[in-house]
Amino acid sequence: MTLRELFPPLEPYIKGMLHVDDIHTLYWEECGNPEGTPVVFLHGGPGAGASPIHRRFFDPAVWRIIIFDQRGAGRSTPLYETQQNKTDFLISDIETLRHTRKVDRWHVFGGSWGSTLALAYAEKHPERCLSLMLRGICLLRKTEVEWFLHGLRNVFPEAWAQFSGFIAPEMRHDLLGAYARIFAGPDDALRREAIRLWLNYETTCSTLLPGKEKEGPLQDNDLRAAMPVLEAHYFKNNLFKPDNKLLENIHRIRRIPGVIVQGRYDMVCPIVTADELHRNWPEAEYIIVPNAGHSVMEPGIRSALIETTERFKGIK
């Protein structure tokens, strides 16, 4: 079977900054066809930010591609900001963006944390969703956070040793708390090295074959630099209550067309979560990519997502 490739690079035809409260201003852009089928892209992390390659999952002749950086991430300001930054605010931001861009209903595309946010948004505003295109499912439950922080050592012991080894031995029982204190602390050099090591850990574990680590100091232009800070913030302060809230409210979205794309060997967001989501939402199509990890750029995952956007592009 021939794998689908990304669409050619393209530039936005309009972009701007959206003030959402007294702290946060969000970067947004549109590209593709201004009169086309609207889709909103929800990036991962939390805090990973969007990048130009994310535009290329959609046929630009047909899709009106709306992309934004969430609070504290990417090109939004202020970078790294955790105040007034939680899931409910992000859901409100999506609605504010929809109103601002004069969209009635749109498709929602999200992977990893983006799948979490997509589900939370759809359950709050199901009438605004034409479809849900999800990848690398995360429900932001305590067990998933514990797996990321400690369980991954069972598969990637070398990466975990570097990640945990940065923390004093007596604090390694609470890696999340230790990293969070460094991220919030006054030592900029220490914070930047902690960010680099967290990024290395996640990147290394995100692909079927171990990913390439960043060498040397963190670069100022790395748009993913906010991800460790915001992930630690969300893992510590923004878990859903009750833990299975997204599954308990799945009845609100069961009539929305949906596709779940999941790598069989996804170690960051293990397949058990996607399987549980599908068992609670059997109407959604469930695509397991047999030779892939977590990353959206794994060839099989990339191809499956493009096939999905092609299938939904005529639904307005």
C-alpha positions as CSV (number, residue, x, y, z in Angstrom):
1,M,0.0,0.0,0.0
2,T,1.3,3.4,-1.0
3,L,1.7,5.9,1.9
4,R,0.2,9.3,1.5
5,E,2.7,12.2,1.5
6,L,2.2,15.7,2.9
7,F,0.8,18.4,0.7
8,P,3.3,21.0,-0.5
9,P,4.5,23.8,1.8
10,L,2.2,26.8,1.9
11,E,2.0,30.2,3.7
12,P,-0.9,31.8,5.5
13,Y,-3.1,34.3,3.6
14,I,-3.9,36.0,6.9
15,K,-2.6,35.9,10.4
16,G,-2.9,37.9,13.6
17,M,-2.9,38.1,17.4
18,L,-6.0,37.5,19.4
19,H,-6.3,39.0,22.9
20,V,-8.2,36.6,25.1
21,D,-7.8,38.1,28.6
22,D,-5.6,40.5,30.5
23,I,-2.6,38.2,30.3
24,H,-2.7,36.1,27.1
25,T,-2.6,37.0,23.4
26,L,-2.8,34.1,20.9
27,Y,-1.1,33.8,17.6
28,W,-3.5,32.5,14.8
29,E,-3.3,32.0,11.1
30,E,-5.3,30.8,8.1
31,C,-4.1,29.2,5.0
32,G,-5.5,27.2,2.1
33,N,-8.9,28.2,0.6
34,P,-10.6,31.2,2.3
35,E,-14.0,29.8,1.1
36,G,-13.1,26.2,1.8
37,T,-14.2,23.7,4.5
38,P,-13.1,25.0,7.9
39,V,-10.8,23.0,10.1
40,V,-9.1,24.0,13.3
41,F,-5.8,22.4,14.2
42,L,-5.1,21.7,17.9
43,H,-1.5,21.2,18.7
44,G,-0.1,18.9,21.3
45,G,1.9,19.2,24.5
46,P,0.4,21.0,26.2
47,G,2.7,23.8,25.1
48,A,4.2,22.3,21.9
49,G,2.9,25.0,19.6
50,A,2.0,24.7,15.9
51,S,4.5,24.6,13.1
52,P,4.4,25.1,9.3
53,I,4.4,21.4,8.7
54,H,1.0,21.1,10.4
55,R,-0.6,23.1,7.5
56,R,0.4,20.3,5.1
57,F,-2.0,17.6,6.4
58,F,-4.9,19.3,4.5
59,D,-5.5,19.8,0.7
60,P,-5.1,23.6,0.4
61,A,-7.4,23.8,-2.5
62,V,-10.3,22.6,-0.4
63,W,-9.6,23.3,3.3
64,R,-9.8,26.6,5.1
65,I,-7.0,25.7,7.6
66,I,-7.2,27.6,10.9
67,I,-4.2,27.1,13.2
68,F,-3.4,28.8,16.5
69,D,-0.9,28.5,19.4
70,Q,-2.5,27.8,22.7
71,R,-1.9,29.9,25.8
72,G,1.8,30.2,26.7
73,A,2.9,28.3,23.6
74,G,4.7,28.9,20.3
75,R,4.2,32.4,19.0
76,S,1.5,33.3,21.6
77,T,2.5,35.7,24.4
78,P,3.7,35.6,27.0
79,L,5.6,32.4,26.4
80,Y,5.7,29.8,29.2
81,E,2.9,31.6,31.1
82,T,1.0,29.3,33.4
83,Q,-1.3,31.8,35.0
84,Q,-4.9,31.7,33.8
85,N,-3.9,28.6,31.8
86,K,-6.1,25.6,32.1
87,T,-8.3,23.4,29.9
88,D,-11.5,25.4,30.4
89,F,-9.8,28.6,29.3
90,L,-8.4,26.8,26.2
91,I,-11.9,25.6,25.3
92,S,-13.2,29.2,25.7
93,D,-10.3,30.4,23.5
94,I,-11.3,28.0,20.7
95,E,-14.8,29.4,20.8
96,T,-13.5,33.0,20.8
97,L,-11.4,32.2,17.7
98,R,-14.3,30.6,16.0
99,H,-16.5,33.7,16.6
100,T,-13.7,36.0,15.5
101,R,-13.1,34.1,12.3
102,K,-16.8,33.9,11.6
103,V,-17.0,30.2,11.4
104,D,-20.3,28.5,12.2
105,R,-19.2,24.8,12.3
106,W,-15.8,23.3,11.7
107,H,-13.8,20.1,11.7
108,V,-11.5,19.5,14.7
109,F,-8.1,17.9,14.2
110,G,-5.9,17.1,17.2
111,G,-3.2,14.8,18.3
112,S,-1.8,13.8,21.7
113,W,-2.8,16.6,24.1
114,G,-4.6,18.0,21.0
115,S,-6.8,14.9,21.1
116,T,-7.6,15.6,24.8
117,L,-8.5,19.2,24.0
118,A,-10.5,18.2,20.9
119,L,-12.6,15.8,23.0
120,A,-13.1,18.3,25.8
121,Y,-14.1,21.0,23.3
122,A,-16.5,18.7,21.4
123,E,-18.2,17.6,24.6
124,K,-18.7,21.2,25.5
125,H,-19.8,22.4,22.1
126,P,-20.9,19.3,20.0
127,E,-23.1,21.5,17.8
128,R,-20.0,23.2,16.4
129,C,-18.1,20.1,15.3
130,L,-18.4,18.6,11.8
131,S,-16.0,15.8,12.7
132,L,-13.2,14.8,15.1
133,M,-9.9,13.7,13.6
134,L,-7.8,12.4,16.5
135,R,-4.3,10.9,16.9
136,G,-2.3,9.4,19.8
137,I,-5.1,9.5,22.3
138,C,-4.5,11.1,25.7
139,L,-7.3,11.6,28.3
140,L,-5.0,13.3,30.8
141,R,-5.7,10.9,33.6
142,K,-3.4,10.3,36.6
143,T,-2.4,6.9,35.4
144,E,-1.3,8.3,32.0
145,V,0.8,11.0,33.7
146,E,2.4,8.4,36.0
147,W,3.2,6.3,32.9
148,F,5.0,9.2,31.2
149,L,7.0,10.1,34.3
150,H,7.9,6.6,35.5
151,G,6.5,3.8,33.4
152,L,8.4,4.7,30.3
153,R,11.6,3.4,32.0
154,N,10.4,-0.1,31.2
155,V,10.8,0.5,27.5
156,F,13.3,3.4,27.3
157,P,15.5,2.9,30.4
158,E,18.4,4.9,28.9
159,A,16.2,7.9,28.1
160,W,14.6,7.7,31.5
161,A,18.0,7.5,33.3
162,Q,19.0,10.8,31.7
163,F,15.6,12.4,32.5
164,S,15.5,11.3,36.1
165,G,19.3,11.6,36.6
166,F,19.0,15.4,36.4
167,I,17.1,15.3,39.7
168,A,18.7,14.7,43.0
169,P,18.3,11.0,44.1
170,E,16.2,11.9,47.2
171,M,13.7,13.7,44.9
172,R,13.3,11.2,42.2
173,H,10.2,9.7,43.8
174,D,8.5,13.0,42.7
175,L,10.0,13.9,39.3
176,L,7.0,16.1,38.4
177,G,7.4,18.2,41.5
178,A,11.1,18.5,41.2
179,Y,11.0,19.6,37.6
180,A,8.1,22.0,38.3
181,R,10.1,23.7,41.0
182,I,13.1,24.1,38.6
183,F,10.8,25.5,35.9
184,A,9.4,28.1,38.4
185,G,12.7,28.9,39.9
186,P,15.1,31.8,39.5
187,D,18.0,30.0,37.9
188,D,17.6,30.5,34.1
189,A,20.5,28.3,33.1
190,L,19.2,25.4,35.3
191,R,15.7,25.9,33.9
192,R,16.9,25.8,30.3
193,E,18.8,22.6,30.8
194,A,15.8,21.0,32.5
195,I,13.7,22.0,29.5
196,R,16.2,20.5,27.1
197,L,16.3,17.2,29.0
198,W,12.5,16.9,29.3
199,L,12.3,17.6,25.5
200,N,15.0,15.0,24.8
201,Y,13.1,12.4,27.0
202,E,9.8,13.0,25.2
203,T,11.3,13.2,21.7
204,T,13.4,10.0,22.2
205,C,10.3,8.1,23.3
206,S,7.9,9.4,20.6
207,T,9.0,7.3,17.6
208,L,9.1,3.6,16.9
209,L,12.9,3.9,16.7
210,P,14.4,6.2,19.3
211,G,14.4,9.8,18.2
212,K,17.3,12.1,18.0
213,E,18.3,14.0,21.1
214,K,19.0,17.7,21.2
215,E,22.7,18.4,21.8
216,G,24.1,21.6,23.4
217,P,22.1,24.4,25.0
218,L,18.5,25.1,24.2
219,Q,18.1,27.5,21.3
220,D,16.0,30.7,21.8
221,N,14.1,30.0,18.6
222,D,12.9,26.5,19.6
223,L,9.1,26.9,19.5
224,R,8.7,23.7,21.6
225,A,10.6,25.2,24.5
226,A,7.4,26.0,26.4
227,M,6.2,22.4,26.2
228,P,8.0,21.0,29.3
229,V,6.9,23.9,31.4
230,L,3.3,23.7,30.4
231,E,3.2,19.9,30.5
232,A,4.4,20.0,34.1
233,H,1.8,22.7,34.9
234,Y,-1.0,20.7,33.4
235,F,0.1,17.4,34.8
236,K,0.3,18.9,38.3
237,N,-2.8,21.2,38.3
238,N,-5.2,20.3,35.5
239,L,-6.1,16.7,35.6
240,F,-9.7,16.0,34.9
241,K,-12.1,15.5,37.9
242,P,-13.5,12.9,37.9
243,D,-10.6,11.1,36.3
244,N,-12.7,9.6,33.5
245,K,-14.6,12.8,32.8
246,L,-14.0,12.7,29.1
247,L,-15.2,9.1,28.8
248,E,-18.2,9.7,31.0
249,N,-19.3,12.5,28.8
250,I,-18.7,10.7,25.5
251,H,-22.4,10.4,24.8
252,R,-22.4,14.1,23.9
253,I,-20.3,13.4,20.8
254,R,-21.4,10.0,19.6
255,R,-23.2,11.4,16.6
256,I,-20.2,13.4,15.4
257,P,-18.2,11.6,12.7
258,G,-14.9,10.6,14.2
259,V,-11.6,8.8,13.3
260,I,-9.0,7.7,15.9
261,V,-5.5,7.0,14.5
262,Q,-3.2,5.3,16.9
263,G,0.3,3.9,16.6
264,R,0.5,0.3,17.9
265,Y,3.8,1.0,19.7
266,D,3.0,4.5,21.0
267,M,4.9,4.7,24.2
268,V,4.0,8.3,25.2
269,C,0.3,7.7,24.9
270,P,0.0,3.9,25.0
271,I,-2.7,2.3,22.8
272,V,-4.7,1.1,25.9
273,T,-6.2,4.6,26.1
274,A,-7.2,4.7,22.5
275,D,-8.7,1.3,22.8
276,E,-10.7,2.4,25.9
277,L,-11.9,5.5,24.0
278,H,-13.1,3.4,21.1
279,R,-14.9,0.9,23.3
280,N,-16.8,3.9,24.7
281,W,-17.3,5.5,21.3
282,P,-17.7,2.5,18.9
283,E,-19.2,4.8,16.2
284,A,-15.8,6.3,15.6
285,E,-13.5,4.6,13.1
286,Y,-10.4,3.2,14.8
287,I,-7.2,2.9,12.8
288,I,-4.3,1.1,14.4
289,V,-1.0,1.8,12.6
290,P,1.0,-1.4,13.1
291,N,4.5,0.0,12.7
292,A,4.4,3.3,14.5
293,G,5.0,5.1,17.7
294,H,3.6,8.4,18.9
295,S,4.8,11.0,16.5
296,V,2.5,12.5,13.9
297,M,5.4,12.2,11.5
298,E,5.6,8.5,11.7
299,P,5.0,7.5,8.0
300,G,1.9,5.3,8.7
301,I,0.3,7.8,11.0
302,R,0.9,10.7,8.7
303,S,-0.6,8.8,5.8
304,A,-3.7,7.7,7.8
305,L,-4.3,11.3,8.9
306,I,-4.1,12.6,5.3
307,E,-6.5,9.8,4.2
308,T,-8.8,11.0,6.9
309,T,-8.7,14.7,5.9
310,E,-9.2,13.7,2.3
311,R,-12.4,11.8,3.3
312,F,-13.9,14.6,5.4
313,K,-13.0,17.5,3.1
314,G,-16.3,17.6,1.4
315,I,-18.4,17.7,4.6
316,K,-19.5,21.3,5.3
